[in-house]
Amino acid sequence: MTEEPKDTSAPRTEGAASPTEEQSAVSSTGRGVTSPYDSPTGVLPRMSSDTAPSGPDLAKDVPRTEEELGLDPEIPSVGEQARANEAAAYSYASIPPAPNASGGEPSRPLRRRTGEARRGTLDLGLFVLRLVVGGTFIYHGLQKLTTWFHGQGLDNTRDMMASGGWDHATLSTILVIAGEVGGGGLLVLGLATPLAAGAVLAVIIDAWLWKQGMIPGFQYKSSVKSGVELESILAGTAVVLLLTGPGRLSFDRNRGWATRPAYGSFVVLILAIAAAIGTWYWLHGGNPLTGIGPFK
């Protein structure tokens, strides 16, 4: 038998494509092999750290950034953008200012900076004044309502009002007790202070007019039966509380009239005086100023 001719061509390196395979790759694509992955038998690339020089360098050719990969840059969410803006706004301070939680009332640090908090003992003084004035009205109201504090009681109070010239004695008794007990109690609490001060002011004005009209002329000293010294003092303090407010040691401390009364308190003052005069002429009548100065 004849021996088969031996292949005398140069030996192929391991993993190298044969000429026939290279021709097949060229003929099938119509172009030269530009990537080892175009041919299944191609040589796999090696990293640049390999000693063999063949194959592309993956350390340089592999895309690593978003731009090289063709990806859109990451867009921050709305919440992240808001937090970033807030951090930029307060970049000059370590802690942003705290919001005001008192419904319109300035915070304590702000009041200190503006000097508004320098009220000293004013709030304490208004609290003591409310206790004295309100307590006095409660005391006299309970005397008329009950027999406490050596009082005359409800029946005797109604008889006293009737004998003193008051029409509708029962209604007059109810009004005076409600004004003294109710208004005095609200003054002590510092609750609805303008209305409370207006109520006790109307009551004490009618009491002033009643006592002054008992005897012609002006009697001020409390030692005289018709003296209006106590009534004048109580009326004056009621006006003070109406115009100054109850202060911060009260249930009205978050109201504007507690520390900054304005036109509203003045309107309540006028209405209280008008209510006292109207009640006097409707339930009693007469001129209590007879014999005083030009009133003859």
C-alpha positions as CSV (number, residue, x, y, z in Angstrom):
1,M,0.0,0.0,0.0
2,T,1.2,3.4,-0.8
3,E,1.8,5.6,2.2
4,E,-0.3,8.7,2.6
5,P,1.6,11.9,2.0
6,K,2.6,13.6,5.2
7,D,1.7,17.2,5.8
8,T,5.0,19.0,5.5
9,S,3.5,22.4,6.2
10,A,4.6,24.4,9.2
11,P,2.9,23.3,12.5
12,R,-0.1,25.4,13.6
13,T,-0.1,27.0,16.9
14,E,-2.6,25.9,19.4
15,G,-5.9,27.8,19.0
16,A,-4.9,29.3,15.6
17,A,-7.5,29.1,12.8
18,S,-6.6,27.1,9.7
19,P,-6.4,28.8,6.3
20,T,-9.5,27.1,5.2
21,E,-11.4,28.3,8.3
22,E,-10.1,31.9,7.7
23,Q,-11.3,31.7,4.1
24,S,-14.7,30.4,5.2
25,A,-15.0,33.4,7.6
26,V,-14.0,35.8,4.9
27,S,-16.3,34.4,2.3
28,S,-19.3,34.2,4.7
29,T,-19.1,37.8,5.9
30,G,-17.6,39.4,2.9
31,R,-15.1,41.2,5.1
32,G,-12.2,40.4,7.2
33,V,-12.5,39.2,10.8
34,T,-12.5,42.2,13.0
35,S,-13.5,40.5,16.3
36,P,-12.5,37.1,17.6
37,Y,-16.2,36.6,18.4
38,D,-17.1,36.7,14.7
39,S,-15.6,33.3,14.3
40,P,-16.4,30.5,16.7
41,T,-12.9,29.2,16.4
42,G,-11.3,32.5,16.9
43,V,-8.8,33.3,19.6
44,L,-10.4,34.6,22.9
45,P,-9.0,37.9,24.0
46,R,-6.6,38.0,26.8
47,M,-6.0,40.6,29.4
48,S,-3.1,42.9,29.1
49,S,-1.5,41.2,32.1
50,D,-1.1,38.0,30.1
51,T,2.3,37.3,28.6
52,A,0.9,36.4,25.2
53,P,0.5,39.4,23.0
54,S,-2.5,38.1,20.9
55,G,-6.0,39.4,21.4
56,P,-7.4,42.8,22.3
57,D,-6.7,44.5,25.6
58,L,-9.9,44.3,27.7
59,A,-8.5,46.7,30.3
60,K,-8.7,49.4,27.6
61,D,-11.5,48.3,25.3
62,V,-14.2,47.4,27.9
63,P,-16.5,50.4,28.5
64,R,-16.6,51.5,32.1
65,T,-18.5,54.8,32.4
66,E,-22.2,55.6,31.7
67,E,-21.2,57.7,28.8
68,E,-19.2,54.9,27.2
69,L,-22.1,52.5,27.8
70,G,-24.6,54.9,26.3
71,L,-26.7,55.2,29.5
72,D,-28.6,58.3,30.6
73,P,-27.1,60.0,33.6
74,E,-28.9,59.4,36.9
75,I,-31.5,62.1,37.5
76,P,-32.3,62.9,41.2
77,S,-35.8,62.5,42.4
78,V,-38.0,65.3,43.5
79,G,-37.5,64.6,47.2
80,E,-33.7,64.4,46.8
81,Q,-33.7,67.7,44.8
82,A,-35.8,69.4,47.6
83,R,-33.4,68.2,50.3
84,A,-30.5,69.4,48.3
85,N,-32.1,72.8,47.9
86,E,-32.9,73.0,51.6
87,A,-29.3,72.0,52.5
88,A,-28.0,74.7,50.2
89,A,-30.3,77.3,51.7
90,Y,-29.0,76.5,55.2
91,S,-25.4,75.8,54.3
92,Y,-24.3,78.7,56.4
93,A,-25.9,77.4,59.6
94,S,-25.6,74.1,61.4
95,I,-29.2,73.9,62.5
96,P,-32.1,75.6,60.5
97,P,-34.5,77.8,62.5
98,A,-37.4,75.9,64.2
99,P,-40.9,76.6,62.9
100,N,-43.3,78.7,65.0
101,A,-45.8,76.4,66.7
102,S,-47.8,78.9,68.8
103,G,-50.5,80.0,66.1
104,G,-49.3,83.5,65.3
105,E,-47.3,84.1,68.6
106,P,-43.6,84.8,68.0
107,S,-41.2,82.2,69.4
108,R,-39.3,82.8,72.7
109,P,-35.9,83.2,71.0
110,L,-37.4,85.7,68.6
111,R,-39.0,87.6,71.4
112,R,-35.7,87.8,73.2
113,R,-33.9,89.2,70.2
114,T,-36.6,91.8,69.5
115,G,-36.9,92.8,73.2
116,E,-40.6,91.7,73.3
117,A,-39.9,89.1,76.1
118,R,-38.6,91.8,78.5
119,R,-41.9,92.1,80.2
120,G,-40.3,91.6,83.6
121,T,-43.0,91.0,86.3
122,L,-45.8,92.4,84.2
123,D,-47.6,89.1,83.7
124,L,-47.3,88.3,87.4
125,G,-48.7,91.7,88.3
126,L,-51.7,91.2,86.0
127,F,-52.3,87.8,87.4
128,V,-52.4,89.2,91.0
129,L,-54.7,92.0,89.8
130,R,-57.1,89.5,88.2
131,L,-57.1,87.4,91.4
132,V,-58.0,90.4,93.6
133,V,-60.6,92.0,91.3
134,G,-62.2,88.7,90.2
135,G,-62.2,87.3,93.7
136,T,-63.9,90.4,95.0
137,F,-66.7,90.1,92.5
138,I,-67.1,86.4,93.2
139,Y,-67.3,87.2,96.9
140,H,-70.1,89.7,96.5
141,G,-71.9,87.4,94.0
142,L,-71.9,84.5,96.4
143,Q,-73.2,86.7,99.2
144,K,-76.2,87.5,97.0
145,L,-76.7,83.9,95.7
146,T,-76.1,82.1,99.0
147,T,-75.8,82.9,102.7
148,W,-72.0,82.4,102.6
149,F,-69.7,85.1,104.0
150,H,-72.6,86.5,106.0
151,G,-74.6,87.1,102.8
152,Q,-78.3,87.8,102.5
153,G,-79.2,85.0,100.1
154,L,-81.2,85.0,96.9
155,D,-84.6,85.9,98.3
156,N,-83.3,88.7,100.4
157,T,-81.3,90.0,97.4
158,R,-84.5,90.1,95.3
159,D,-86.4,92.0,98.0
160,M,-83.5,94.4,98.3
161,M,-83.6,95.1,94.5
162,A,-87.3,95.6,94.6
163,S,-87.2,98.0,97.5
164,G,-84.3,99.9,95.9
165,G,-86.5,100.9,92.9
166,W,-85.5,98.2,90.5
167,D,-88.2,97.1,88.1
168,H,-88.4,93.4,87.4
169,A,-86.6,92.5,90.6
170,T,-86.1,88.9,89.7
171,L,-84.5,89.7,86.3
172,S,-82.3,92.4,87.9
173,T,-81.1,89.9,90.6
174,I,-80.2,87.3,87.9
175,L,-78.3,89.8,85.9
176,V,-76.2,91.2,88.8
177,I,-75.4,87.7,90.2
178,A,-74.4,86.3,86.7
179,G,-72.2,89.4,86.1
180,E,-70.5,89.1,89.5
181,V,-70.0,85.4,89.8
182,G,-69.6,84.6,86.1
183,G,-67.5,87.6,85.2
184,G,-65.3,87.3,88.3
185,G,-64.6,83.7,87.7
186,L,-63.6,84.3,84.1
187,L,-61.3,87.1,85.3
188,V,-59.5,84.8,87.8
189,L,-59.0,82.2,85.0
190,G,-58.0,84.8,82.4
191,L,-60.5,83.3,80.0
192,A,-62.5,85.4,77.5
193,T,-61.0,88.3,79.4
194,P,-62.5,91.2,77.3
195,L,-66.1,89.8,77.8
196,A,-65.5,89.1,81.5
197,A,-64.0,92.5,82.2
198,G,-66.9,94.1,80.2
199,A,-69.5,92.2,82.3
200,V,-68.1,93.1,85.7
201,L,-67.7,96.7,84.5
202,A,-71.3,97.0,83.5
203,V,-72.4,95.5,86.8
204,I,-70.2,97.9,88.9
205,I,-71.3,100.9,86.9
206,D,-74.9,100.2,87.7
207,A,-74.0,99.6,91.4
208,W,-72.2,103.0,91.3
209,L,-75.2,104.8,89.9
210,W,-77.6,103.1,92.4
211,K,-75.5,104.1,95.4
212,Q,-74.8,107.6,94.2
213,G,-78.5,108.2,93.6
214,M,-79.6,107.3,97.1
215,I,-78.7,110.8,98.4
216,P,-78.4,114.0,96.3
217,G,-74.9,115.2,96.0
218,F,-71.6,113.3,95.6
219,Q,-70.5,111.0,98.4
220,Y,-67.2,109.1,97.8
221,K,-66.1,107.9,101.2
222,S,-66.9,104.3,101.9
223,S,-67.8,105.1,105.4
224,V,-71.0,106.8,104.1
225,K,-73.8,104.5,103.1
226,S,-74.0,106.0,99.6
227,G,-70.2,106.3,99.3
228,V,-68.9,104.9,96.0
229,E,-65.2,104.5,96.9
230,L,-65.1,100.7,96.5
231,E,-67.3,100.8,93.3
232,S,-64.9,103.4,91.8
233,I,-61.9,101.3,92.5
234,L,-63.4,98.1,91.1
235,A,-64.7,100.0,88.0
236,G,-61.2,101.4,87.4
237,T,-59.4,98.0,87.7
238,A,-62.0,96.4,85.4
239,V,-61.1,99.1,82.8
240,V,-57.4,98.4,83.3
241,L,-57.8,94.7,82.7
242,L,-59.9,95.3,79.7
243,L,-57.3,97.6,78.1
244,T,-54.1,95.8,79.1
245,G,-55.2,92.2,78.7
246,P,-54.8,89.3,81.3
247,G,-51.1,88.7,80.5
248,R,-49.4,85.4,79.7
249,L,-50.4,83.7,83.0
250,S,-53.9,83.1,81.8
251,F,-56.0,80.8,79.6
252,D,-56.0,83.6,77.0
253,R,-52.2,83.6,76.7
254,N,-52.3,82.6,73.0
255,R,-54.8,85.2,72.1
256,G,-53.9,88.6,70.7
257,W,-55.7,90.5,73.5
258,A,-53.7,88.7,76.2
259,T,-50.6,90.8,75.6
260,R,-51.4,93.2,72.7
261,P,-55.0,94.4,73.1
262,A,-56.0,97.0,70.5
263,Y,-59.2,98.4,69.0
264,G,-61.3,95.4,69.9
265,S,-60.8,96.0,73.6
266,F,-61.7,99.6,73.3
267,V,-64.9,98.6,71.4
268,V,-65.8,96.2,74.3
269,L,-65.2,99.1,76.8
270,I,-67.7,101.3,74.9
271,L,-70.3,98.5,74.7
272,A,-70.0,97.7,78.4
273,I,-70.6,101.4,79.3
274,A,-73.6,101.5,76.9
275,A,-75.0,98.3,78.3
276,A,-74.7,99.6,81.9
277,I,-76.5,102.9,81.0
278,G,-79.2,101.0,79.0
279,T,-79.8,98.6,81.8
280,W,-80.0,101.4,84.3
281,Y,-82.7,103.4,82.4
282,W,-84.6,100.2,81.5
283,L,-84.7,98.5,84.9
284,H,-84.3,101.5,87.3
285,G,-84.7,104.9,85.7
286,G,-84.0,108.3,87.1
287,N,-80.9,110.4,87.0
288,P,-78.3,109.3,89.7
289,L,-76.3,112.4,89.1
290,T,-78.9,114.7,90.6
291,G,-77.3,117.3,92.8
292,I,-73.8,116.8,91.4
293,G,-72.3,119.8,89.7
294,P,-74.5,121.0,86.9
295,F,-77.1,118.2,87.5
296,K,-79.9,119.8,89.6
